[in-house]
Amino acid sequence: MLRYEAMPDVKAELVDGEVFTASPVSWSHGSSNSDLITWAGVYKSQTPGVDRAENVTVLLDDNTVLQPDLVMVELPEFGGKIE
């Protein structure tokens, strides 16, 4: 955890207390991610109570902090929890 907190300007994730740094993103990954974000936008527009975000920090617990390409959530007014 200390190593993770000591590198705020580096894109890294903490998984079960172990630090992982991001690899360069390939064209294939970027292209697939673009399609996924488009799909999520269409899904959001047709599904009340959900939202999506790209590259946000997700704190699962004290030892796991992720930054996924895309996250979809249920909005608080529909029972979800966003902090």
MODELLER restraints for C-alpha pairs under 7 A, 6 or more apart:
rsr = mdl.restraints
at = mdl.atoms
rsr.add(forms.Gaussian(group=physical.xy_distance, feature=features.Distance(at['CA:1:A'], at['CA:17:A']), mean=5.93, stdev=0.5))
rsr.add(forms.Gaussian(group=physical.xy_distance, feature=features.Distance(at['CA:1:A'], at['CA:63:A']), mean=6.98, stdev=0.5))
rsr.add(forms.Gaussian(group=physical.xy_distance, feature=features.Distance(at['CA:4:A'], at['CA:14:A']), mean=6.77, stdev=0.5))
rsr.add(forms.Gaussian(group=physical.xy_distance, feature=features.Distance(at['CA:4:A'], at['CA:19:A']), mean=6.15, stdev=0.5))
rsr.add(forms.Gaussian(group=physical.xy_distance, feature=features.Distance(at['CA:11:A'], at['CA:21:A']), mean=6.14, stdev=0.5))
rsr.add(forms.Gaussian(group=physical.xy_distance, feature=features.Distance(at['CA:11:A'], at['CA:22:A']), mean=6.08, stdev=0.5))
rsr.add(forms.Gaussian(group=physical.xy_distance, feature=features.Distance(at['CA:12:A'], at['CA:19:A']), mean=6.66, stdev=0.5))
rsr.add(forms.Gaussian(group=physical.xy_distance, feature=features.Distance(at['CA:12:A'], at['CA:20:A']), mean=5.48, stdev=0.5))
rsr.add(forms.Gaussian(group=physical.xy_distance, feature=features.Distance(at['CA:12:A'], at['CA:21:A']), mean=4.25, stdev=0.5))
rsr.add(forms.Gaussian(group=physical.xy_distance, feature=features.Distance(at['CA:12:A'], at['CA:22:A']), mean=5.91, stdev=0.5))
rsr.add(forms.Gaussian(group=physical.xy_distance, feature=features.Distance(at['CA:13:A'], at['CA:19:A']), mean=5.77, stdev=0.5))
rsr.add(forms.Gaussian(group=physical.xy_distance, feature=features.Distance(at['CA:13:A'], at['CA:20:A']), mean=5.23, stdev=0.5))
rsr.add(forms.Gaussian(group=physical.xy_distance, feature=features.Distance(at['CA:13:A'], at['CA:21:A']), mean=6.41, stdev=0.5))
rsr.add(forms.Gaussian(group=physical.xy_distance, feature=features.Distance(at['CA:13:A'], at['CA:65:A']), mean=5.68, stdev=0.5))
rsr.add(forms.Gaussian(group=physical.xy_distance, feature=features.Distance(at['CA:13:A'], at['CA:66:A']), mean=4.96, stdev=0.5))
rsr.add(forms.Gaussian(group=physical.xy_distance, feature=features.Distance(at['CA:13:A'], at['CA:67:A']), mean=6.47, stdev=0.5))
rsr.add(forms.Gaussian(group=physical.xy_distance, feature=features.Distance(at['CA:14:A'], at['CA:20:A']), mean=6.30, stdev=0.5))
rsr.add(forms.Gaussian(group=physical.xy_distance, feature=features.Distance(at['CA:14:A'], at['CA:63:A']), mean=6.46, stdev=0.5))
rsr.add(forms.Gaussian(group=physical.xy_distance, feature=features.Distance(at['CA:14:A'], at['CA:64:A']), mean=4.94, stdev=0.5))
rsr.add(forms.Gaussian(group=physical.xy_distance, feature=features.Distance(at['CA:14:A'], at['CA:65:A']), mean=4.87, stdev=0.5))
rsr.add(forms.Gaussian(group=physical.xy_distance, feature=features.Distance(at['CA:14:A'], at['CA:66:A']), mean=6.34, stdev=0.5))
rsr.add(forms.Gaussian(group=physical.xy_distance, feature=features.Distance(at['CA:15:A'], at['CA:63:A']), mean=6.31, stdev=0.5))
rsr.add(forms.Gaussian(group=physical.xy_distance, feature=features.Distance(at['CA:15:A'], at['CA:64:A']), mean=4.48, stdev=0.5))
rsr.add(forms.Gaussian(group=physical.xy_distance, feature=features.Distance(at['CA:15:A'], at['CA:65:A']), mean=6.49, stdev=0.5))
rsr.add(forms.Gaussian(group=physical.xy_distance, feature=features.Distance(at['CA:16:A'], at['CA:63:A']), mean=4.91, stdev=0.5))
rsr.add(forms.Gaussian(group=physical.xy_distance, feature=features.Distance(at['CA:16:A'], at['CA:64:A']), mean=5.28, stdev=0.5))
rsr.add(forms.Gaussian(group=physical.xy_distance, feature=features.Distance(at['CA:17:A'], at['CA:63:A']), mean=4.61, stdev=0.5))
rsr.add(forms.Gaussian(group=physical.xy_distance, feature=features.Distance(at['CA:17:A'], at['CA:64:A']), mean=6.42, stdev=0.5))
rsr.add(forms.Gaussian(group=physical.xy_distance, feature=features.Distance(at['CA:40:A'], at['CA:52:A']), mean=6.98, stdev=0.5))
rsr.add(forms.Gaussian(group=physical.xy_distance, feature=features.Distance(at['CA:44:A'], at['CA:50:A']), mean=5.92, stdev=0.5))
rsr.add(forms.Gaussian(group=physical.xy_distance, feature=features.Distance(at['CA:44:A'], at['CA:51:A']), mean=6.00, stdev=0.5))
rsr.add(forms.Gaussian(group=physical.xy_distance, feature=features.Distance(at['CA:49:A'], at['CA:74:A']), mean=5.66, stdev=0.5))
rsr.add(forms.Gaussian(group=physical.xy_distance, feature=features.Distance(at['CA:49:A'], at['CA:75:A']), mean=5.27, stdev=0.5))
rsr.add(forms.Gaussian(group=physical.xy_distance, feature=features.Distance(at['CA:49:A'], at['CA:78:A']), mean=5.61, stdev=0.5))
rsr.add(forms.Gaussian(group=physical.xy_distance, feature=features.Distance(at['CA:50:A'], at['CA:72:A']), mean=6.84, stdev=0.5))
rsr.add(forms.Gaussian(group=physical.xy_distance, feature=features.Distance(at['CA:50:A'], at['CA:73:A']), mean=5.52, stdev=0.5))
rsr.add(forms.Gaussian(group=physical.xy_distance, feature=features.Distance(at['CA:50:A'], at['CA:74:A']), mean=4.53, stdev=0.5))
rsr.add(forms.Gaussian(group=physical.xy_distance, feature=features.Distance(at['CA:50:A'], at['CA:75:A']), mean=5.50, stdev=0.5))
rsr.add(forms.Gaussian(group=physical.xy_distance, feature=features.Distance(at['CA:51:A'], at['CA:72:A']), mean=5.71, stdev=0.5))
rsr.add(forms.Gaussian(group=physical.xy_distance, feature=features.Distance(at['CA:51:A'], at['CA:73:A']), mean=5.46, stdev=0.5))
rsr.add(forms.Gaussian(group=physical.xy_distance, feature=features.Distance(at['CA:51:A'], at['CA:74:A']), mean=6.52, stdev=0.5))
rsr.add(forms.Gaussian(group=physical.xy_distance, feature=features.Distance(at['CA:51:A'], at['CA:75:A']), mean=6.60, stdev=0.5))
rsr.add(forms.Gaussian(group=physical.xy_distance, feature=features.Distance(at['CA:52:A'], at['CA:71:A']), mean=5.59, stdev=0.5))
rsr.add(forms.Gaussian(group=physical.xy_distance, feature=features.Distance(at['CA:52:A'], at['CA:72:A']), mean=4.32, stdev=0.5))
rsr.add(forms.Gaussian(group=physical.xy_distance, feature=features.Distance(at['CA:52:A'], at['CA:73:A']), mean=6.25, stdev=0.5))
rsr.add(forms.Gaussian(group=physical.xy_distance, feature=features.Distance(at['CA:53:A'], at['CA:70:A']), mean=5.81, stdev=0.5))
rsr.add(forms.Gaussian(group=physical.xy_distance, feature=features.Distance(at['CA:53:A'], at['CA:71:A']), mean=5.54, stdev=0.5))
rsr.add(forms.Gaussian(group=physical.xy_distance, feature=features.Distance(at['CA:53:A'], at['CA:72:A']), mean=6.68, stdev=0.5))
rsr.add(forms.Gaussian(group=physical.xy_distance, feature=features.Distance(at['CA:54:A'], at['CA:69:A']), mean=5.47, stdev=0.5))
rsr.add(forms.Gaussian(group=physical.xy_distance, feature=features.Distance(at['CA:54:A'], at['CA:70:A']), mean=4.55, stdev=0.5))
rsr.add(forms.Gaussian(group=physical.xy_distance, feature=features.Distance(at['CA:54:A'], at['CA:71:A']), mean=6.49, stdev=0.5))
rsr.add(forms.Gaussian(group=physical.xy_distance, feature=features.Distance(at['CA:55:A'], at['CA:67:A']), mean=5.50, stdev=0.5))
rsr.add(forms.Gaussian(group=physical.xy_distance, feature=features.Distance(at['CA:55:A'], at['CA:68:A']), mean=5.58, stdev=0.5))
rsr.add(forms.Gaussian(group=physical.xy_distance, feature=features.Distance(at['CA:55:A'], at['CA:69:A']), mean=4.94, stdev=0.5))
rsr.add(forms.Gaussian(group=physical.xy_distance, feature=features.Distance(at['CA:55:A'], at['CA:70:A']), mean=6.15, stdev=0.5))
rsr.add(forms.Gaussian(group=physical.xy_distance, feature=features.Distance(at['CA:56:A'], at['CA:67:A']), mean=5.51, stdev=0.5))
rsr.add(forms.Gaussian(group=physical.xy_distance, feature=features.Distance(at['CA:56:A'], at['CA:68:A']), mean=6.89, stdev=0.5))
rsr.add(forms.Gaussian(group=physical.xy_distance, feature=features.Distance(at['CA:57:A'], at['CA:65:A']), mean=6.81, stdev=0.5))
rsr.add(forms.Gaussian(group=physical.xy_distance, feature=features.Distance(at['CA:57:A'], at['CA:66:A']), mean=5.77, stdev=0.5))
rsr.add(forms.Gaussian(group=physical.xy_distance, feature=features.Distance(at['CA:57:A'], at['CA:67:A']), mean=4.66, stdev=0.5))
rsr.add(forms.Gaussian(group=physical.xy_distance, feature=features.Distance(at['CA:58:A'], at['CA:65:A']), mean=5.67, stdev=0.5))
rsr.add(forms.Gaussian(group=physical.xy_distance, feature=features.Distance(at['CA:58:A'], at['CA:66:A']), mean=5.09, stdev=0.5))
rsr.add(forms.Gaussian(group=physical.xy_distance, feature=features.Distance(at['CA:58:A'], at['CA:67:A']), mean=5.99, stdev=0.5))
rsr.add(forms.Gaussian(group=physical.xy_distance, feature=features.Distance(at['CA:59:A'], at['CA:65:A']), mean=4.57, stdev=0.5))
rsr.add(forms.Gaussian(group=physical.xy_distance, feature=features.Distance(at['CA:59:A'], at['CA:66:A']), mean=6.48, stdev=0.5))
rsr.add(forms.Gaussian(group=physical.xy_distance, feature=features.Distance(at['CA:73:A'], at['CA:80:A']), mean=6.94, stdev=0.5))
rsr.add(forms.Gaussian(group=physical.xy_distance, feature=features.Distance(at['CA:74:A'], at['CA:80:A']), mean=4.55, stdev=0.5))
rsr.add(forms.Gaussian(group=physical.xy_distance, feature=features.Distance(at['CA:75:A'], at['CA:81:A']), mean=6.69, stdev=0.5))
rsr.add(forms.Gaussian(group=physical.xy_distance, feature=features.Distance(at['CA:76:A'], at['CA:82:A']), mean=6.67, stdev=0.5))
